[in-house]
Amino acid sequence: MRQIILDTETTGLDPNQGHRIIEVAAVEMVNRRLTGNHLHRYVNPDRDIDVGAMQVHGITPEFLQDKPRFVDIAQEFVDFIQGAELIIHNAPFDVGFLNMELRLLEMAPLTNWCDGVTDTLAMAKALHPGQRNNLDALCKRYGVDNAARTLHGALLDCELLAAVYLALTRGQESLSIGLEVRSEAARQAAGRARPKPVLLAATSEELAAHASLLEAIAKESKGACLWGAEQGAA
């Protein structure tokens, strides 16, 4: 199973107001293990960055001046995520920006390239209703070291989210493993040859005792025993 942990940083909050992606990171995980394979690109948005956004991620327009445009990395990006499940924290935000960038290039939307999107924020809210479920809070809750996260950064946030996602889904993994073990044990048991049953005939003494017991029950019930009626009908 191939999954991609994905995150973006942007010039602002709303792609419908002309805001653009300025950083994108994607970290590969196969069968719940990080492979070390990742994609990380800074992007020149050809526009200003909101002051509030710069305070969050620390990326300035000057830093991005010599970076590629999204059109220059778009094919590389969709090739990297091709066929994988995307794991994103607050997925509607990132998916909205990525779909806008793809739409501007007249490319198919994100879900045409990947095998579905999982929102870890929605997962966390379901598991921890009424609690803070941002990435920092989840790192603290699950013992993930986020001391290096003084500012948001797409690649670092992907690495932290990978650890959080594994912690969020660890119970599901244990259940899956348990079911696999039980299923295998059942298959092995079904494949084993069963011993043939041994037929033991009653002795004459046991037959006499049984007949005596039935007679006493019939007498006590005043002839209302079902087996007695069946024998009489026969």
Backbone as JSON, one array per atom type, in Angstrom:
{
  "sequence": "MRQIILDTETTGLDPNQGHRIIEVAAVEMVNRRLTGNHLHRYVNPDRDIDVGAMQVHGITPEFLQDKPRFVDIAQEFVDFIQGAELIIHNAPFDVGFLNMELRLLEMAPLTNWCDGVTDTLAMAKALHPGQRNNLDALCKRYGVDNAARTLHGALLDCELLAAVYLALTRGQESLSIGLEVRSEAARQAAGRARPKPVLLAATSEELAAHASLLEAIAKESKGACLWGAEQGAA",
  "N": [[0.85, -1.19, 0.0], [0.72, 2.08, -1.03], [1.25, 5.26, 0.22], [1.03, 8.82, 0.38], [2.23, 11.39, 2.29], [1.21, 14.66, 2.52], [1.73, 18.21, 2.17], [1.22, 21.76, 1.99], [2.4, 25.16, 1.66], [1.24, 28.53, 1.53], [0.38, 31.71, -0.11], [-1.66, 32.93, 1.18], [-4.98, 32.54, 2.54], [-7.09, 31.8, 0.83], [-7.68, 30.34, -2.2], [-9.48, 31.2, -4.1], [-9.36, 33.9, -4.03], [-7.15, 34.53, -5.39], [-4.84, 33.64, -4.18], [-1.82, 31.7, -3.9], [0.1, 28.64, -4.16], [3.2, 28.27, -2.48], [5.0, 26.49, -1.5], [5.47, 23.02, -1.62], [5.29, 19.74, -0.39], [5.85, 16.25, -0.39], [5.8, 13.12, 1.02], [6.82, 9.82, 0.87], [5.26, 6.76, 1.84], [5.27, 3.33, 2.27], [3.43, 0.48, 2.89], [3.1, 1.3, 5.54], [5.61, 2.24, 6.25], [8.13, 4.67, 6.14], [9.81, 5.5, 3.2], [11.94, 7.11, 2.58], [11.86, 8.39, 0.23], [10.99, 11.38, -1.31], [9.3, 14.4, -2.36], [10.05, 17.79, -2.7], [9.44, 21.12, -3.13], [9.96, 24.6, -3.59], [7.97, 27.36, -4.68], [7.58, 29.96, -6.99], [5.2, 32.42, -6.69], [4.48, 34.6, -8.16], [3.29, 36.84, -7.03], [2.37, 38.94, -4.2], [2.88, 38.05, -0.7], [0.72, 37.46, 1.97], [1.0, 39.24, 5.05], [0.26, 37.94, 7.42], [0.44, 35.27, 6.64], [3.18, 35.05, 6.13], [4.13, 35.28, 8.72], [3.42, 32.85, 9.72], [4.78, 30.84, 8.16], [7.24, 31.96, 7.45], [8.33, 32.38, 4.92], [9.52, 34.44, 2.36], [8.8, 36.84, -0.32], [11.18, 37.58, -1.59], [12.88, 35.4, -1.18], [11.69, 33.57, -2.87], [12.06, 34.45, -5.43], [13.85, 33.34, -7.38], [12.85, 30.83, -7.73], [11.13, 27.99, -9.26], [8.06, 28.24, -11.22], [4.69, 27.05, -10.59], [3.82, 25.73, -12.85], [6.15, 24.67, -13.81], [6.73, 22.55, -12.17], [4.54, 20.97, -12.07], [3.95, 18.57, -13.57], [5.91, 16.85, -12.58], [5.06, 16.73, -9.96], [2.43, 15.51, -10.09], [3.15, 13.09, -11.2], [4.59, 11.99, -9.11], [2.71, 11.58, -7.08], [1.02, 9.8, -8.25], [-1.49, 7.4, -8.26], [-1.37, 6.91, -5.51], [-2.6, 6.91, -2.08], [-3.49, 9.92, -0.57], [-2.41, 11.53, 2.35], [-3.44, 14.03, 4.36], [-3.39, 16.85, 6.51], [-6.11, 18.66, 7.52], [-7.35, 18.53, 4.96], [-9.18, 19.77, 2.99], [-8.2, 22.38, 2.68], [-5.54, 22.21, 1.5], [-6.14, 20.63, -0.75], [-7.93, 22.3, -2.09], [-6.23, 24.43, -2.89], [-4.36, 23.04, -4.48], [-6.01, 22.01, -6.49], [-6.82, 24.4, -7.66], [-4.39, 25.35, -8.72], [-3.87, 23.3, -10.58], [-6.1, 23.58, -12.19], [-5.66, 26.09, -13.36], [-3.69, 25.38, -15.11], [-5.04, 23.85, -16.83], [-5.23, 21.15, -16.23], [-6.19, 17.87, -15.04], [-8.2, 17.45, -12.03], [-7.05, 16.93, -8.6], [-7.87, 14.41, -7.51], [-8.0, 12.82, -9.71], [-5.49, 11.97, -10.13], [-4.57, 10.68, -7.87], [-5.21, 8.03, -5.42], [-7.49, 8.62, -3.8], [-8.16, 10.66, -0.84], [-7.18, 11.15, 2.48], [-8.19, 12.74, 5.39], [-6.5, 13.77, 8.09], [-7.14, 15.56, 10.08], [-9.93, 15.41, 10.29], [-10.08, 12.74, 11.12], [-8.8, 12.93, 13.62], [-10.52, 14.64, 14.99], [-12.76, 13.03, 15.21], [-11.79, 11.04, 16.87], [-10.97, 12.47, 19.1], [-13.04, 14.33, 20.21], [-13.97, 17.72, 20.79], [-11.47, 18.56, 21.63], [-8.24, 20.18, 21.12], [-6.95, 19.77, 17.91], [-4.95, 20.4, 16.14], [-1.77, 20.18, 14.36], [0.41, 20.54, 16.13], [-0.8, 20.07, 18.65], [-1.54, 17.39, 18.34], [0.95, 16.19, 18.02], [1.98, 16.57, 20.6], [0.11, 15.07, 22.05], [0.55, 12.48, 21.14], [3.19, 12.04, 21.66], [5.14, 12.88, 19.79], [8.1, 14.32, 18.73], [8.27, 17.65, 18.21], [9.97, 19.79, 18.38], [11.57, 21.16, 16.6], [9.84, 22.6, 15.09], [9.49, 25.58, 14.78], [8.48, 27.34, 12.94], [5.93, 26.93, 10.42], [6.52, 24.47, 7.98], [6.53, 22.85, 4.88], [7.83, 20.35, 4.32], [8.91, 19.49, 6.83], [6.52, 19.43, 8.28], [5.17, 17.39, 6.94], [6.73, 15.17, 7.68], [6.31, 15.14, 10.45], [3.55, 14.77, 10.46], [3.38, 12.23, 9.34], [4.31, 10.6, 11.44], [2.33, 11.16, 13.34], [0.04, 10.24, 12.0], [0.54, 7.47, 11.88], [0.39, 6.91, 14.57], [-2.28, 7.62, 15.07], [-3.62, 5.64, 13.67], [-2.78, 3.25, 14.68], [-4.21, 1.46, 16.3], [-6.07, 0.45, 14.47], [-4.34, -0.94, 12.84], [-3.42, -2.94, 14.58], [-5.8, -4.32, 15.02], [-6.28, -5.25, 12.45], [-4.06, -6.93, 12.07], [-4.6, -8.79, 14.07], [-6.98, -9.94, 13.11], [-5.99, -11.12, 10.79], [-4.26, -13.02, 11.85], [-6.05, -14.65, 13.27], [-7.64, -15.52, 11.17], [-5.81, -16.98, 9.68], [-5.21, -19.01, 11.51], [-7.68, -20.22, 11.6], [-7.88, -21.18, 8.99], [-5.78, -23.03, 8.98], [-6.7, -24.82, 10.92], [-8.98, -25.78, 9.66], [-7.84, -27.19, 7.64], [-6.66, -29.35, 8.79], [-6.8, -32.9, 9.33], [-9.66, -34.4, 10.67], [-10.29, -36.5, 13.52], [-12.0, -39.66, 13.28], [-15.27, -40.19, 14.61], [-15.89, -42.2, 17.54], [-17.98, -44.95, 18.03], [-19.79, -46.0, 20.72], [-21.39, -48.72, 22.01], [-24.31, -49.21, 24.04], [-24.37, -51.04, 27.13], [-26.05, -54.08, 28.26], [-26.91, -53.73, 30.88], [-26.96, -50.9, 31.06], [-28.95, -50.32, 29.18], [-31.14, -51.51, 30.43], [-31.31, -49.94, 32.75], [-31.91, -47.49, 31.63], [-34.42, -47.99, 30.47], [-35.87, -48.51, 32.78], [-35.8, -45.98, 33.97], [-37.24, -44.42, 32.12], [-39.73, -45.62, 32.37], [-40.4, -44.97, 35.0], [-40.59, -42.16, 34.76], [-42.72, -41.94, 32.96], [-44.78, -43.03, 34.48], [-44.92, -41.19, 36.56], [-45.73, -38.94, 35.17], [-48.21, -39.66, 34.42], [-48.77, -40.86, 31.97], [-48.36, -38.83, 30.11], [-46.06, -38.42, 28.66], [-44.17, -37.56, 25.83], [-42.57, -39.3, 24.28], [-43.66, -41.68, 24.9], [-46.2, -41.44, 23.74], [-45.46, -41.28, 21.06], [-44.36, -43.81, 20.69], [-46.58, -45.34, 21.05], [-48.13, -44.53, 18.87], [-46.59, -45.43, 16.8]],
  "CA": [[0.0, 0.0, 0.0], [1.54, 3.29, -1.15], [0.59, 6.48, 0.7], [1.83, 10.04, 0.31], [1.92, 12.43, 3.26], [1.33, 15.86, 1.69], [1.46, 19.5, 2.8], [1.58, 22.94, 1.21], [2.36, 26.5, 2.26], [0.59, 29.38, 0.54], [0.49, 33.16, 0.08], [-2.79, 33.36, 1.99], [-5.92, 31.51, 2.97], [-8.18, 31.48, -0.09], [-7.25, 30.31, -3.61], [-10.46, 31.92, -4.92], [-8.98, 35.31, -3.99], [-5.9, 34.68, -6.11], [-3.67, 33.17, -3.43], [-1.13, 30.64, -4.63], [1.03, 27.75, -3.43], [4.6, 28.67, -2.53], [5.82, 25.35, -1.1], [4.75, 21.75, -1.61], [6.11, 18.6, 0.01], [5.16, 14.96, -0.43], [6.68, 12.11, 1.61], [6.29, 8.5, 0.52], [5.19, 5.7, 2.83], [4.8, 2.08, 1.68], [3.13, -0.5, 3.94], [3.26, 1.98, 6.84], [7.02, 2.54, 6.51], [8.69, 5.74, 5.31], [10.81, 4.95, 2.28], [13.01, 8.07, 2.35], [11.6, 9.03, -1.05], [10.09, 12.51, -1.13], [9.34, 15.53, -3.29], [9.95, 19.06, -1.97], [9.71, 22.24, -4.03], [9.46, 25.96, -3.37], [7.34, 27.81, -5.91], [7.4, 31.41, -7.15], [3.77, 32.61, -6.96], [4.29, 35.82, -8.96], [2.41, 37.77, -6.32], [2.77, 39.19, -2.83], [2.47, 37.09, 0.34], [0.09, 38.13, 3.11], [1.86, 39.35, 6.24], [-0.12, 36.89, 8.36], [0.97, 34.01, 6.15], [4.64, 35.06, 6.35], [4.37, 35.05, 10.14], [3.22, 31.42, 9.97], [5.79, 29.97, 7.54], [8.53, 32.64, 7.33], [8.81, 32.42, 3.53], [9.37, 35.79, 1.82], [8.84, 36.94, -1.78], [12.57, 37.65, -2.03], [13.41, 34.03, -1.19], [11.06, 32.81, -3.95], [12.27, 35.09, -6.73], [14.54, 32.47, -8.35], [12.27, 29.49, -7.67], [10.28, 27.68, -10.41], [6.62, 28.42, -11.11], [4.01, 25.76, -10.43], [3.77, 25.08, -14.15], [7.42, 23.97, -14.02], [6.82, 21.36, -11.32], [3.23, 20.31, -12.02], [4.01, 17.19, -14.05], [6.72, 16.11, -11.61], [4.23, 16.53, -8.78], [1.37, 14.51, -10.31], [3.81, 11.79, -11.4], [5.02, 11.48, -7.8], [1.56, 11.13, -6.28], [0.19, 8.94, -9.09], [-2.0, 6.13, -7.74], [-1.2, 6.75, -4.06], [-3.55, 7.56, -1.19], [-2.9, 11.12, 0.01], [-2.7, 11.77, 3.77], [-3.29, 15.47, 4.5], [-4.04, 17.42, 7.69], [-7.01, 19.69, 7.02], [-7.25, 18.27, 3.52], [-9.86, 20.7, 2.09], [-7.36, 23.56, 2.42], [-4.5, 21.89, 0.53], [-6.77, 20.15, -1.98], [-8.46, 23.47, -2.77], [-5.13, 25.15, -3.54], [-3.78, 22.21, -5.54], [-6.96, 21.97, -7.59], [-6.77, 25.69, -8.34], [-3.16, 25.38, -9.52], [-4.06, 22.38, -11.71], [-7.11, 24.16, -13.08], [-5.02, 27.16, -14.12], [-2.88, 24.74, -16.15], [-5.97, 23.01, -17.58], [-4.93, 19.76, -15.9], [-7.25, 17.2, -14.28], [-8.12, 17.7, -10.59], [-6.14, 16.1, -7.8], [-8.35, 13.04, -7.31], [-7.76, 12.04, -10.93], [-4.1, 11.5, -10.11], [-4.29, 9.88, -6.68], [-6.2, 7.0, -5.07], [-8.26, 9.08, -2.66], [-7.55, 11.59, 0.12], [-7.56, 10.95, 3.88], [-7.99, 13.96, 6.18], [-6.15, 13.39, 9.47], [-7.85, 16.44, 11.01], [-11.25, 14.79, 10.5], [-9.86, 11.54, 11.92], [-8.47, 13.33, 14.99], [-11.74, 15.19, 15.62], [-13.62, 11.9, 15.53], [-11.19, 10.31, 18.0], [-10.78, 13.36, 20.26], [-13.99, 15.43, 20.06], [-13.9, 18.8, 21.77], [-10.09, 18.87, 21.97], [-7.44, 20.78, 20.06], [-6.46, 18.71, 17.04], [-3.97, 20.85, 15.16], [-0.63, 19.28, 14.31], [1.19, 20.67, 17.37], [-1.53, 19.39, 19.72], [-1.46, 15.94, 18.12], [2.33, 15.78, 18.34], [2.08, 16.5, 22.06], [-0.75, 13.99, 22.54], [1.09, 11.17, 20.77], [4.61, 11.95, 21.99], [5.98, 13.11, 18.61], [8.97, 15.46, 18.98], [8.13, 18.72, 17.22], [10.75, 20.93, 18.89], [12.15, 21.89, 15.47], [8.78, 23.3, 14.36], [9.29, 26.96, 15.22], [7.61, 27.86, 11.9], [5.39, 25.89, 9.55], [7.29, 24.16, 6.78], [5.81, 21.72, 4.28], [8.53, 19.07, 4.45], [8.92, 19.11, 8.25], [5.15, 19.1, 8.69], [4.87, 16.05, 6.4], [7.42, 14.18, 8.5], [5.59, 15.07, 11.73], [2.23, 14.19, 10.22], [3.55, 10.79, 9.12], [4.38, 9.98, 12.77], [1.01, 11.31, 13.96], [-0.89, 9.34, 11.3], [0.81, 6.1, 12.32], [-0.14, 6.8, 15.93], [-3.74, 7.67, 14.98], [-4.16, 4.42, 13.06], [-2.11, 2.07, 15.23], [-5.23, 0.51, 16.75], [-6.61, -0.23, 13.3], [-3.33, -1.88, 12.37], [-3.42, -4.08, 15.5], [-7.01, -5.08, 14.74], [-6.08, -5.93, 11.17], [-3.12, -8.02, 12.28], [-5.3, -9.81, 14.84], [-7.9, -10.65, 12.23], [-5.21, -11.95, 9.88], [-3.75, -14.16, 12.61], [-7.17, -15.54, 13.54], [-8.05, -16.12, 9.91], [-4.82, -17.99, 9.32], [-5.4, -20.13, 12.42], [-8.9, -20.93, 11.17], [-7.57, -21.92, 7.76], [-4.95, -24.17, 9.35], [-7.54, -25.79, 11.63], [-9.87, -26.42, 8.69], [-7.06, -28.08, 6.78], [-6.19, -30.53, 9.51], [-7.71, -34.06, 9.28], [-10.35, -34.59, 11.94], [-10.4, -37.92, 13.86], [-13.33, -40.23, 13.11], [-15.94, -40.42, 15.9], [-15.93, -43.59, 18.01], [-19.33, -45.32, 18.45], [-19.78, -46.91, 21.88], [-22.72, -49.34, 22.22], [-24.72, -49.32, 25.45], [-24.38, -52.41, 27.66], [-27.4, -54.54, 28.63], [-27.24, -53.1, 32.15], [-27.29, -49.5, 30.79], [-30.24, -50.31, 28.51], [-32.17, -51.82, 31.43], [-31.44, -48.78, 33.63], [-32.58, -46.45, 30.85], [-35.83, -48.38, 30.35], [-36.49, -48.34, 34.1], [-35.96, -44.55, 34.19], [-38.35, -43.97, 31.27], [-40.97, -46.14, 32.95], [-40.71, -44.17, 36.2], [-41.03, -40.84, 34.32], [-44.05, -42.1, 32.37], [-45.73, -43.26, 35.58], [-45.06, -39.94, 37.31], [-46.46, -37.98, 34.32], [-49.52, -40.23, 34.16], [-48.94, -41.17, 30.56], [-48.31, -37.63, 29.25], [-44.74, -38.32, 28.03], [-44.23, -37.51, 24.37], [-41.99, -40.5, 23.65], [-44.62, -42.76, 25.06], [-47.24, -41.27, 22.71], [-44.87, -41.6, 19.76], [-44.19, -45.26, 20.6], [-47.92, -45.94, 20.88], [-48.58, -44.26, 17.49], [-45.81, -46.27, 15.9]],
  "C": [[0.89, 1.24, 0.0], [0.71, 4.5, -0.72], [1.57, 7.64, 0.6], [1.34, 11.02, 1.36], [2.19, 13.77, 2.56], [1.01, 17.12, 2.49], [1.87, 20.61, 1.85], [1.68, 24.15, 2.13], [1.92, 27.45, 1.16], [0.79, 30.87, 0.85], [-0.61, 33.7, 0.98], [-3.75, 32.22, 2.21], [-6.89, 31.04, 1.9], [-7.7, 31.49, -1.54], [-8.22, 31.06, -4.52], [-10.23, 33.42, -4.91], [-7.61, 35.53, -4.63], [-4.67, 34.24, -5.37], [-3.12, 31.91, -4.07], [-0.27, 29.8, -3.69], [2.45, 28.28, -3.57], [5.56, 27.56, -2.07], [4.94, 24.11, -1.11], [5.72, 20.65, -1.26], [5.26, 17.35, 0.01], [6.15, 13.88, 0.0], [6.05, 10.74, 1.4], [6.35, 7.52, 1.69], [4.61, 4.46, 2.14], [4.63, 1.05, 2.79], [3.49, 0.04, 5.32], [4.72, 2.2, 7.21], [7.48, 3.65, 5.57], [9.82, 5.17, 4.47], [12.03, 5.85, 2.14], [12.84, 8.81, 1.03], [10.62, 10.19, -0.85], [10.27, 13.54, -2.25], [9.16, 16.8, -2.48], [10.36, 20.19, -2.89], [9.15, 23.54, -3.46], [8.99, 26.49, -4.72], [7.21, 29.34, -5.9], [5.95, 31.68, -7.53], [3.47, 33.81, -7.86], [3.25, 36.75, -8.34], [2.95, 37.96, -4.91], [2.28, 38.09, -1.9], [1.88, 37.88, 1.49], [1.03, 38.14, 4.31], [1.54, 38.24, 7.23], [0.42, 35.53, 7.95], [2.48, 33.92, 6.38], [4.98, 34.81, 7.82], [4.22, 33.58, 10.51], [4.38, 30.6, 9.43], [7.16, 30.63, 7.32], [9.09, 32.71, 5.93], [8.51, 33.8, 2.93], [9.36, 35.78, 0.29], [10.26, 36.96, -2.33], [13.19, 36.26, -2.14], [12.9, 33.26, -2.42], [11.35, 33.35, -5.34], [12.9, 34.16, -7.77], [13.99, 31.04, -8.37], [11.36, 29.24, -8.89], [8.82, 28.05, -10.15], [5.97, 27.03, -10.98], [3.94, 25.01, -11.75], [5.03, 24.26, -14.42], [7.53, 22.68, -13.23], [5.56, 20.5, -11.36], [3.3, 18.85, -12.45], [4.81, 16.32, -13.11], [5.88, 15.78, -10.38], [3.19, 15.43, -9.0], [1.96, 13.13, -10.59], [4.18, 11.16, -10.05], [3.85, 10.92, -7.01], [0.7, 10.11, -7.02], [-0.19, 7.63, -8.39], [-1.89, 5.93, -6.25], [-2.38, 7.38, -3.3], [-2.84, 8.76, -0.56], [-3.36, 11.27, 1.46], [-2.4, 13.24, 4.02], [-4.01, 15.93, 5.77], [-4.8, 18.67, 7.27], [-7.0, 19.67, 5.5], [-7.98, 19.28, 2.63], [-9.02, 21.93, 1.75], [-6.35, 23.26, 1.32], [-5.09, 21.44, -0.81], [-7.33, 21.32, -2.78], [-7.38, 24.24, -3.52], [-4.54, 24.34, -4.69], [-4.72, 22.13, -6.75], [-6.98, 23.29, -8.37], [-5.53, 25.78, -9.23], [-3.3, 24.48, -10.75], [-5.07, 22.94, -12.71], [-6.53, 25.27, -13.94], [-4.17, 26.61, -15.27], [-3.71, 23.83, -17.05], [-5.61, 21.53, -17.43], [-6.08, 19.19, -15.07], [-7.09, 17.47, -12.79], [-7.34, 16.63, -9.85], [-6.59, 14.64, -7.72], [-8.24, 12.18, -8.57], [-6.37, 11.42, -10.95], [-3.82, 10.55, -8.95], [-5.4, 8.87, -6.44], [-6.93, 7.41, -3.8], [-7.44, 9.94, -1.71], [-8.08, 11.28, 1.51], [-7.22, 12.2, 4.67], [-7.73, 13.59, 7.63], [-6.8, 14.32, 10.49], [-9.23, 15.88, 11.31], [-11.12, 13.54, 11.36], [-9.64, 11.91, 13.39], [-9.7, 13.88, 15.71], [-12.7, 14.08, 16.02], [-13.11, 11.14, 16.75], [-11.12, 11.15, 19.26], [-11.73, 14.56, 20.15], [-13.84, 16.46, 21.18], [-12.5, 19.18, 22.2], [-9.4, 19.57, 20.82], [-6.82, 19.66, 19.22], [-5.58, 19.24, 15.91], [-2.71, 19.98, 15.27], [0.21, 19.35, 15.58], [0.52, 19.92, 18.52], [-1.45, 17.89, 19.58], [-0.06, 15.41, 18.38], [2.5, 15.62, 19.84], [1.3, 15.3, 22.59], [-0.13, 12.62, 22.29], [2.6, 11.06, 20.97], [5.54, 12.09, 20.8], [6.78, 14.39, 18.84], [8.85, 16.5, 17.87], [8.89, 19.98, 17.62], [11.32, 21.78, 17.75], [11.11, 22.72, 14.74], [8.53, 24.68, 14.94], [8.42, 27.73, 14.23], [7.04, 26.69, 11.11], [6.31, 25.72, 8.36], [6.75, 22.88, 6.19], [6.52, 20.4, 4.51], [8.56, 18.6, 5.9], [7.53, 18.7, 8.71], [4.72, 17.74, 8.15], [5.49, 14.96, 7.27], [6.73, 14.02, 9.86], [4.23, 14.41, 11.55], [2.31, 12.69, 9.98], [3.56, 10.06, 10.47], [3.02, 10.04, 13.47], [0.01, 10.35, 13.32], [-0.7, 7.89, 11.75], [0.27, 5.88, 13.73], [-1.67, 6.78, 15.92], [-4.34, 6.34, 14.53], [-3.55, 3.15, 13.62], [-3.11, 1.03, 15.69], [-5.84, -0.24, 15.59], [-5.64, -1.27, 12.78], [-3.33, -3.14, 13.25], [-4.63, -4.96, 15.25], [-6.85, -5.89, 13.47], [-5.16, -7.12, 11.33], [-3.8, -9.15, 13.04], [-6.25, -10.62, 14.0], [-7.16, -11.57, 11.28], [-4.7, -13.2, 10.6], [-4.86, -15.17, 12.86], [-7.64, -16.24, 12.27], [-7.09, -17.22, 9.49], [-4.97, -19.22, 10.21], [-6.63, -20.95, 12.03], [-8.64, -21.75, 9.91], [-6.76, -23.17, 8.06], [-5.78, -25.25, 10.03], [-8.45, -26.52, 10.65], [-9.13, -27.42, 7.83], [-6.59, -29.34, 7.47], [-7.24, -31.65, 9.43], [-8.34, -34.26, 10.65], [-10.45, -36.08, 12.24], [-11.84, -38.4, 13.69], [-13.97, -40.48, 14.48], [-15.99, -41.91, 16.24], [-17.33, -43.89, 18.54], [-19.25, -46.36, 19.56], [-21.21, -47.43, 22.1], [-23.02, -49.45, 23.71], [-24.72, -50.79, 25.88], [-25.82, -52.78, 28.02], [-27.83, -53.91, 29.94], [-27.66, -51.65, 31.94], [-28.65, -49.39, 30.1], [-31.38, -50.57, 29.49], [-32.41, -50.63, 32.34], [-32.19, -47.66, 32.92], [-34.08, -46.73, 30.73], [-36.56, -48.17, 31.66], [-36.75, -46.87, 34.39], [-37.13, -43.99, 33.38], [-39.7, -44.41, 31.84], [-41.39, -45.32, 34.16], [-41.22, -42.8, 35.81], [-42.45, -40.92, 33.74], [-45.11, -42.28, 33.44], [-46.0, -41.97, 36.32], [-45.87, -38.92, 36.5], [-47.84, -38.46, 33.94], [-49.79, -40.39, 32.67], [-48.83, -40.01, 29.62], [-46.97, -37.48, 28.54], [-44.87, -38.4, 26.52], [-43.68, -38.78, 23.75], [-42.91, -41.71, 23.8], [-45.72, -42.7, 24.02], [-46.74, -41.66, 21.36], [-44.75, -43.12, 19.59], [-45.55, -45.93, 20.38], [-48.43, -45.76, 19.47], [-47.86, -45.13, 16.52], [-46.36, -47.68, 15.92]]
}
